[in-house]
Amino acid sequence: MPQADIRYSADLILDLPHLFDVVETTILVHDAGSGNTKCRAYPSAQSNHTHMHITVALLDKPHRDAAFMHPAASCGWWYQKTL
């Protein structure tokens, strides 16, 4: 199950359910068998700049080739990429 964590400054007004759907749909386009994506959001009440940081984590699977996993930020079987 892919996971997506969204960290953002609380001053942003986000449609989180829509954002979760976009993340999940994007993953499914590239890996139809990945299943549901576990999405979580963490607003930050205090920050010095408005920001949004999305981390997507996927398990390394045999059907996910090197081009899909792009090991630039790879850490063993766990992959994270800042979008």
MDTraj code that builds the backbone (N, CA, C; nanometers):
import mdtraj as md
import numpy as np

residues = "MET PRO GLN ALA ASP ILE ARG TYR SER ALA ASP LEU ILE LEU ASP LEU PRO HIS LEU PHE ASP VAL VAL GLU THR THR ILE LEU VAL HIS ASP ALA GLY SER GLY ASN THR LYS CYS ARG ALA TYR PRO SER ALA GLN SER ASN HIS THR HIS MET HIS ILE THR VAL ALA LEU LEU ASP LYS PRO HIS ARG ASP ALA ALA PHE MET HIS PRO ALA ALA SER CYS GLY TRP TRP TYR GLN LYS THR LEU".split()
xyz = np.array([
    [0.0842, -0.1175, 0.0000],
    [0.0000, 0.0000, 0.0000],
    [0.0889, 0.1239, 0.0000],
    [0.0801, 0.2058, -0.1032],
    [0.1543, 0.3320, -0.1032],
    [0.1066, 0.4223, 0.0093],
    [0.1941, 0.5113, 0.0514],
    [0.1590, 0.6065, 0.1552],
    [0.1986, 0.7462, 0.1103],
    [0.1165, 0.8430, 0.1438],
    [0.1450, 0.9830, 0.1116],
    [0.1219, 1.0670, 0.2364],
    [0.2214, 1.1444, 0.2703],
    [0.2116, 1.2363, 0.3837],
    [0.2217, 1.3786, 0.3297],
    [0.1274, 1.4606, 0.3707],
    [0.1245, 1.6004, 0.3277],
    [0.1430, 1.6870, 0.4511],
    [0.2501, 1.7626, 0.4515],
    [0.2775, 1.8568, 0.5600],
    [0.2644, 1.9976, 0.5008],
    [0.1893, 2.0811, 0.5696],
    [0.1630, 2.2134, 0.5118],
    [0.1397, 2.3153, 0.6221],
    [0.1602, 2.4416, 0.5866],
    [0.1333, 2.5489, 0.6824],
    [-0.0175, 2.5682, 0.6922],
    [-0.0637, 2.5887, 0.8127],
    [-0.2074, 2.5954, 0.8398],
    [-0.2763, 2.7148, 0.7739],
    [-0.1984, 2.8103, 0.7230],
    [-0.2610, 2.9240, 0.6562],
    [-0.3097, 2.8893, 0.5158],
    [-0.2726, 2.7730, 0.4636],
    [-0.3214, 2.7295, 0.3330],
    [-0.4611, 2.6703, 0.3473],
    [-0.5456, 2.6999, 0.2509],
    [-0.6782, 2.6394, 0.2456],
    [-0.6713, 2.5335, 0.1362],
    [-0.6703, 2.4075, 0.1786],
    [-0.6530, 2.2971, 0.0849],
    [-0.7776, 2.2092, 0.0829],
    [-0.8090, 2.1580, -0.0351],
    [-0.9144, 2.0576, -0.0491],
    [-0.8445, 1.9223, -0.0355],
    [-0.8225, 1.8800, 0.0887],
    [-0.7429, 1.7598, 0.1140],
    [-0.8035, 1.6338, 0.0527],
    [-0.9343, 1.6090, 0.0602],
    [-0.9871, 1.4894, -0.0052],
    [-0.9553, 1.4865, -0.1554],
    [-0.9647, 1.6017, -0.2203],
    [-0.9311, 1.6086, -0.3631],
    [-0.7818, 1.5824, -0.3845],
    [-0.6993, 1.6420, -0.3023],
    [-0.5551, 1.6220, -0.3135],
    [-0.5197, 1.4750, -0.2925],
    [-0.5835, 1.4100, -0.1948],
    [-0.5614, 1.2667, -0.1727],
    [-0.6000, 1.1871, -0.2975],
    [-0.7134, 1.2216, -0.3584],
    [-0.7572, 1.1526, -0.4807],
    [-0.6582, 1.1714, -0.5948],
    [-0.6045, 1.2913, -0.6088],
    [-0.5076, 1.3181, -0.7152],
    [-0.3812, 1.2351, -0.6950],
    [-0.3328, 1.2286, -0.5720],
    [-0.2129, 1.1488, -0.5423],
    [-0.2395, 1.0020, -0.5742],
    [-0.3511, 0.9488, -0.5247],
    [-0.3826, 0.8079, -0.5466],
    [-0.4019, 0.7768, -0.6950],
    [-0.4733, 0.8626, -0.7673],
    [-0.4957, 0.8419, -0.9101],
    [-0.3646, 0.8449, -0.9877],
    [-0.2765, 0.9364, -0.9516],
    [-0.1464, 0.9456, -1.0189],
    [-0.0669, 0.8179, -0.9999],
    [-0.0660, 0.7643, -0.8795],
    [0.0050, 0.6389, -0.8542],
    [-0.0597, 0.5252, -0.9329],
    [-0.1931, 0.5181, -0.9338],
    [-0.2620, 0.4106, -1.0052],
    [-0.2392, 0.4158, -1.1559],
    [-0.2220, 0.5348, -1.2121],
    [-0.1930, 0.5472, -1.3549],
    [-0.0629, 0.4749, -1.3884],
    [0.0334, 0.4828, -1.2994],
    [0.1645, 0.4236, -1.3237],
    [0.1777, 0.2815, -1.2703],
    [0.0920, 0.2433, -1.1768],
    [0.0958, 0.1087, -1.1196],
    [-0.0461, 0.0703, -1.0787],
    [-0.1207, 0.0154, -1.1739],
    [-0.2630, -0.0143, -1.1535],
    [-0.2875, -0.1124, -1.0395],
    [-0.1890, -0.1931, -1.0050],
    [-0.2065, -0.2918, -0.8995],
    [-0.1641, -0.2441, -0.7622],
    [-0.1321, -0.1173, -0.7483],
    [-0.0804, -0.0682, -0.6198],
    [-0.1860, -0.0617, -0.5105],
    [-0.3122, -0.0550, -0.5498],
    [-0.4195, -0.0501, -0.4501],
    [-0.4394, 0.0894, -0.3941],
    [-0.5082, 0.0940, -0.2816],
    [-0.5367, 0.2222, -0.2167],
    [-0.4096, 0.2852, -0.1626],
    [-0.4070, 0.4166, -0.1609],
    [-0.2959, 0.4896, -0.1021],
    [-0.3395, 0.5428, 0.0337],
    [-0.2586, 0.5148, 0.1350],
    [-0.2866, 0.5663, 0.2692],
    [-0.2366, 0.7103, 0.2728],
    [-0.3285, 0.8046, 0.2803],
    [-0.2930, 0.9467, 0.2792],
    [-0.3193, 1.0084, 0.4167],
    [-0.2245, 1.0913, 0.4580],
    [-0.2370, 1.1630, 0.5851],
    [-0.1953, 1.3077, 0.5629],
    [-0.2529, 1.3970, 0.6411],
    [-0.2182, 1.5386, 0.6303],
    [-0.1861, 1.5932, 0.7691],
    [-0.0824, 1.6761, 0.7724],
    [-0.0355, 1.7338, 0.8980],
    [-0.0206, 1.8848, 0.8831],
    [-0.1189, 1.9621, 0.9297],
    [-0.1033, 2.1072, 0.9241],
    [-0.0059, 2.1539, 1.0325],
    [0.0734, 2.2522, 0.9980],
    [0.1680, 2.3109, 1.0926],
    [0.1146, 2.4471, 1.1364],
    [0.0839, 2.4576, 1.2636],
    [0.0272, 2.5829, 1.3149],
    [0.1288, 2.6959, 1.3145],
    [0.2554, 2.6618, 1.3277],
    [0.3598, 2.7642, 1.3308],
    [0.4645, 2.7342, 1.2242],
    [0.4884, 2.8304, 1.1389],
    [0.5950, 2.8207, 1.0384],
    [0.6308, 2.9613, 0.9940],
    [0.7526, 2.9771, 0.9454],
    [0.7938, 3.1116, 0.9047],
    [0.7638, 3.1404, 0.7576],
    [0.7232, 3.0371, 0.6817],
    [0.6864, 3.0554, 0.5407],
    [0.5691, 2.9645, 0.5080],
    [0.4860, 3.0081, 0.4167],
    [0.3793, 2.9227, 0.3667],
    [0.4423, 2.8114, 0.2846],
    [0.3987, 2.6878, 0.3093],
    [0.4615, 2.5748, 0.2408],
    [0.3678, 2.4551, 0.2336],
    [0.3998, 2.3636, 0.1426],
    [0.3368, 2.2324, 0.1368],
    [0.4455, 2.1346, 0.0937],
    [0.4566, 2.0242, 0.1652],
    [0.5586, 1.9232, 0.1392],
    [0.4866, 1.7887, 0.1300],
    [0.4986, 1.7210, 0.0155],
    [0.4330, 1.5919, -0.0035],
    [0.5404, 1.4842, -0.0157],
    [0.5278, 1.3804, 0.0657],
    [0.6177, 1.2663, 0.0589],
    [0.5354, 1.1447, 0.0191],
    [0.5807, 1.0748, -0.0845],
    [0.5152, 0.9518, -0.1294],
    [0.6107, 0.8370, -0.1053],
    [0.5616, 0.7318, -0.0398],
    [0.6441, 0.6154, -0.0094],
    [0.5828, 0.4915, -0.0737],
    [0.6673, 0.4145, -0.1421],
    [0.6247, 0.2921, -0.2084],
    [0.7222, 0.1807, -0.1745],
    [0.6704, 0.0611, -0.1556],
    [0.7580, -0.0534, -0.1372],
    [0.8197, -0.0907, -0.2711],
    [0.9427, -0.1363, -0.2690],
    [1.0101, -0.1843, -0.3888],
    [0.9527, -0.3221, -0.4215],
    [0.8883, -0.3345, -0.5374],
    [0.8258, -0.4598, -0.5798],
    [0.8885, -0.5054, -0.7113],
    [0.8863, -0.6363, -0.7389],
    [0.9473, -0.6862, -0.8627],
    [0.8915, -0.6228, -0.9903],
    [0.7631, -0.5875, -0.9924],
    [0.7037, -0.5297, -1.1133],
    [0.7332, -0.3793, -1.1276],
    [0.7940, -0.3194, -1.0265],
    [0.8312, -0.1775, -1.0341],
    [0.9783, -0.1700, -1.0739],
    [1.0010, -0.1325, -1.1982],
    [1.1382, -0.1300, -1.2487],
    [1.2137, -0.0070, -1.1988],
    [1.3408, -0.0001, -1.2345],
    [1.4267, 0.1093, -1.1883],
    [1.3746, 0.2450, -1.2337],
    [1.3176, 0.2509, -1.3532],
    [1.2644, 0.3780, -1.4031],
    [1.1462, 0.4241, -1.3172],
    [1.0674, 0.3292, -1.2700],
    [0.9528, 0.3637, -1.1851],
    [0.9999, 0.4097, -1.0480],
    [1.0936, 0.3377, -0.9899],
    [1.1388, 0.3675, -0.8539],
    [1.2395, 0.4815, -0.8483],
    [1.3102, 0.5086, -0.9561],
    [1.4098, 0.6151, -0.9652],
    [1.4854, 0.6303, -0.8331],
    [1.5958, 0.5621, -0.8195],
    [1.6642, 0.5516, -0.6902],
    [1.7325, 0.6778, -0.6388],
    [1.6999, 0.7940, -0.6908],
    [1.7655, 0.9177, -0.6476],
    [1.7555, 0.9383, -0.4967],
    [1.6432, 0.9027, -0.4386],
    [1.6263, 0.9216, -0.2944],
    [1.5944, 0.7884, -0.2268],
    [1.6357, 0.6791, -0.2903],
    [1.6009, 0.5465, -0.2401],
    [1.6763, 0.5133, -0.1127],
    [1.6122, 0.4382, -0.0293],
    [1.6709, 0.3980, 0.0983],
    [1.6291, 0.2534, 0.1233],
    [1.7008, 0.1574, 0.0669],
    [1.6654, 0.0171, 0.0827],
    [1.5370, -0.0139, 0.0078],
    [1.4404, -0.0749, 0.0764],
    [1.3153, -0.1110, 0.0132],
    [1.2129, 0.0002, 0.0210],
    [1.2450, 0.1090, 0.0849],
    [1.1517, 0.2194, 0.1059],
    [1.1933, 0.3366, 0.0194],
    [1.1009, 0.3946, -0.0509],
    [1.1306, 0.5044, -0.1424],
    [1.0513, 0.6273, -0.1030],
    [1.1162, 0.7383, -0.0940],
    [1.0478, 0.8639, -0.0651],
    [1.0929, 0.9684, -0.1654],
    [1.0011, 1.0461, -0.2093],
    [1.0338, 1.1537, -0.3029],
    [0.9534, 1.2768, -0.2648],
    [1.0184, 1.3878, -0.2597],
    [0.9506, 1.5133, -0.2337],
    [0.9005, 1.5676, -0.3659],
    [0.7708, 1.5923, -0.3759],
    [0.7129, 1.6440, -0.5001],
    [0.7127, 1.7941, -0.4979],
])
top = md.Topology()
chain = top.add_chain()
for i, resn in enumerate(residues, 1):
    res = top.add_residue(resn, chain, resSeq=i)
    for name in ("N", "CA", "C"):
        top.add_atom(name, md.element.get_by_symbol(name[0]), res)
traj = md.Trajectory(xyz[None], top)
